[in-house]
Amino acid sequence: MFDLYIANKNYSSWSLRPWVLMKALEIPFNEHLMPFEGGFGASHDVYTRFSPSGLVPCLVDRESDLAVWDSLAIVEYLAEQHADVWPSDKTARAWARSATAEMHSGFGALRDDCSMNCGVRVALNSLSSNLKADVNRLDALWQQGLERFGGPFLAGEQFSAVDAFYAPVAFRVQTFNLPISEKSQSYVERLLALPAMQAWYQAALAETWREPMHEAETLKNGTLEVDYRTS
């Protein structure tokens, strides 16, 4: 049995990746939600009790008493035991791994300018040149996958790890109304409609924690329009 340690569902994009993958693929796990209370510094001290890096997400395989940290490492560990984590087709699998790695290491402006905050809607004051480049790359990448492998998901008919890695971006598109193509917007809506994504979103709205650093990042380049979260 797996234990998955995550942070606030409203903010933690990294936690969402393995969570939504395991939910969508029906891989059983026990959820342990450890909120960002007191900021990253204070959280780090708590997180080191179960995560070697002091960060989340962290997956603990209780059968082998093994901790696996970092979202990409968790996905690869799960893939060793569950064949449907990655596409079965060699070409689709290679593309999916490449696109996943690009999300894991890239899109810096998207992360910096559009911090994940599921429960709000923000009007951006402007799009920096770096953010525009990231959004254009994102749009091109999604269209490539959908066209090459036939959809409805990025690497074919089945939801897989590559979709899980872009699931937080779907929330960012929703929050900040990012300008993407009609085909990419349809993909975003498809992700947001997944039962696992809906479950995460509803839980995020119900959270009462507010982490000041995340709140400030959300509005550093925009204006709050709506806050759907529980007050």
LINRA-V762127 format. One line per field, one symbol per residue. ss: DSSP state (a for helix, b for strand, c for the rest). psi: psi as a letter, one per 20 degrees, with the letter a starting at -180 (. if undefined). A space follows every 10 residues. Layout:
BEGIN
ss = ???
psi = ???
END
This chain:
BEGIN
ss = cbbbbbcccc ccaaaaaaaa aaaaccccbb bbbcccccaa aaaaaaaccc cccccccbbb bccccbbbbc aaaaaaaaac ccaaacccca aaaaaaaaaa aaaaaccaaa aaaccccccb bbbbccccaa aaaaaaaaaa aaaaaaaaac ccbccbcccc aaaaaaaaaa aaaaaacccc caaaaaaaaa aaacaaaaaa aaaaaacccc caaaaaaacc cbbbbbbccc c
psi = qqpopraphh hnhhhhfhgh ghghjloqqp poonqnpjrh ghhghghihi phijrqqppp ohhjlppprp hghgghghhi iohjgqqhpg ghgggghghg hghhiblghg ggimqpnhjr ppophrorhh gggghggggg gghgggghji airhkbhqpa hhhhhighhg hggggjlqor rgghhhgghg ghiphghhgg ghhghiqiqo ogghgghhjh krppgqojqp .
END
